[in-house]
């Protein structure tokens, strides 16, 4: 009975780990998150304007605009990777990336690549700061001792990047300029 339970448990664990999303690799062997989206409603100039607004105003602390042309936007960014143990969590490091956006008539594409992980450590004041300025490419393989934690970092990065991609697509699909606050009328007690 124990052997059957152990076999069923191992099959469940392997199927669960197979369901985790992972980054595909591009032609140079680097991890990439690549999406092509059809957008027949919005013109190329509107898409570029909204993408630039997303990079410059929405994510000004985490992204920096590198260059912008009439068809593309290049930016560099970083995201904090959290490590959760039971209830409390703390940042385990940051992942820097390159963001590229290109627009054409009727569709656009974007991708994130060149992921580099920089681990964090606590300083003497209790703040989490980068341990080093030199990072490790996310696609590198880890040794047996650190393989589990490296896999967790890759999985957490993919989840954050997928969430970033969803918010980016949502931002491009909605017009944020039309959402002005409604002016409230003041109540006058002098007139009846």
C-alpha positions in Angstrom: 0.0 0.0 0.0 2.8 2.4 0.8 4.5 1.7 -2.5 1.3 2.5 -4.4 0.9 5.7 -2.5 4.6 6.7 -3.1 4.2 6.0 -6.8 1.0 8.0 -7.0 2.6 10.9 -5.1 5.7 10.9 -7.4 3.4 10.9 -10.5 1.5 13.8 -9.1 4.6 15.8 -8.3 6.1 15.3 -11.8 2.8 16.3 -13.4 2.6 19.4 -11.2 6.2 20.4 -12.1 5.5 19.9 -15.8 2.7 22.4 -15.6 5.0 25.2 -14.5 5.5 27.7 -17.3 9.1 28.3 -18.4 10.8 30.7 -20.7 11.4 29.6 -24.3 14.9 30.4 -25.7 15.6 32.6 -28.7 18.0 31.9 -31.5 21.0 33.1 -29.4 20.1 30.8 -26.5 18.7 33.5 -24.2 15.4 33.3 -22.4 12.7 35.4 -24.1 9.1 36.4 -23.4 7.7 37.2 -26.9 4.1 38.1 -27.8 2.4 39.3 -31.0 -1.0 40.9 -30.6 -3.5 41.8 -33.3 -4.9 45.3 -32.8 -7.1 46.3 -35.7 -8.8 49.0 -33.7 -5.8 51.2 -32.8 -3.5 52.8 -35.2 0.3 52.5 -35.1 0.9 56.0 -33.8 -1.6 55.5 -31.0 0.0 52.2 -30.0 3.4 53.8 -29.9 2.2 56.8 -27.9 0.5 54.5 -25.3 3.6 52.2 -25.1 5.8 55.2 -24.6 3.5 56.5 -21.9 3.5 53.1 -20.2 7.3 53.1 -20.1 7.8 56.7 -19.2 5.0 57.6 -16.7 3.6 54.3 -15.4 6.9 52.5 -14.6 9.3 55.4 -14.1 10.9 53.8 -11.1 11.4 50.4 -12.7 11.9 51.1 -16.4 14.1 53.6 -18.3 13.5 54.5 -21.9 16.6 53.9 -24.0 15.4 54.9 -27.5 12.3 55.6 -29.5 11.7 55.6 -33.2 8.5 55.9 -35.4 8.0 52.1 -35.2 9.8 50.8 -32.0 10.6 51.5 -28.4 13.6 50.1 -26.5 13.8 50.3 -22.7 15.6 48.7 -19.8 14.0 47.7 -16.6 14.2 45.7 -13.4 11.8 43.7 -11.2 12.2 42.5 -7.6 11.9 38.8 -7.1 10.4 37.8 -3.7 11.2 34.8 -1.6 8.3 33.7 0.6 8.7 31.5 3.6 5.4 30.5 5.3 3.8 33.9 5.8 6.6 36.4 5.7 8.4 37.3 2.5 11.4 39.2 1.5 13.2 40.2 -1.7 15.7 37.6 -2.8 17.1 39.7 -5.6 16.3 41.7 -8.7 16.1 40.7 -12.4 17.1 43.3 -15.0 15.8 42.9 -18.6 15.6 44.6 -22.0 12.1 45.5 -23.3 11.4 46.0 -27.0 8.1 47.1 -28.5 7.4 47.3 -32.3 4.2 48.4 -33.9 2.8 48.0 -37.4 -0.6 48.6 -39.0 -3.1 46.3 -37.3 -0.7 44.5 -34.9 2.2 45.0 -32.5 4.7 42.8 -30.8 6.8 43.1 -27.7 9.4 41.0 -26.0 11.5 40.9 -22.8 15.0 39.3 -22.9 18.5 39.5 -21.5 17.4 38.6 -18.0 20.1 39.0 -15.4 19.7 38.1 -11.7 21.4 40.1 -9.0 21.0 38.5 -5.5 20.2 40.6 -2.4 21.5 40.5 1.1 20.7 42.4 4.3 22.9 45.3 5.2 23.6 46.4 8.7 20.4 48.5 8.9 18.2 45.6 7.9 17.5 46.7 4.3 17.8 44.4 1.4 20.5 45.7 -1.0 22.3 44.1 -4.0 25.0 41.7 -3.0 27.1 42.5 -6.1 26.9 44.6 -9.2 27.6 41.7 -11.5 24.6 39.5 -12.2 24.1 36.0 -13.5 22.2 35.3 -16.7 18.9 33.7 -15.9 19.4 30.9 -18.5 22.6 29.6 -16.9 22.4 26.2 -15.2 22.9 25.9 -11.5 24.9 23.3 -9.6 23.1 20.6 -7.7 23.2 22.4 -4.4 21.5 25.5 -5.7 19.3 24.0 -8.4 16.1 24.2 -6.4 16.4 27.8 -5.5 17.5 28.8 -9.0 14.5 27.0 -10.4 12.3 29.0 -8.0 13.9 32.2 -9.2 13.2 31.3 -12.8 9.6 30.4 -12.1 9.0 33.5 -10.1 10.6 35.6 -12.8 8.3 34.0 -15.4 5.2 34.7 -13.3 6.2 38.4 -12.8 7.0 38.8 -16.5 3.6 37.2 -17.5 1.9 39.6 -15.1 3.8 42.5 -16.6 2.8 41.4 -20.1 -0.9 41.2 -19.2 -0.8 44.7 -17.6 1.0 46.0 -20.7 -1.6 44.6 -23.1 -4.4 46.0 -20.9 -2.8 49.4 -20.8 -2.5 49.5 -24.6 -6.1 48.4 -25.0 -7.6 51.1 -22.7 -7.3 54.8 -23.0 -6.1 56.3 -19.7 -6.5 59.9 -20.7 -10.3 59.8 -20.8 -10.6 58.7 -17.2 -10.7 62.2 -15.7 -12.3 62.5 -12.2 -15.8 63.7 -12.3 -16.3 67.2 -10.8 -18.6 67.2 -7.8 -21.2 69.9 -7.5 -21.0 72.0 -4.4 -24.1 72.3 -2.4 -25.3 75.8 -1.8 -27.5 76.5 1.2 -28.2 80.1 0.2 -30.4 79.2 -2.8 -33.6 77.2 -2.4 
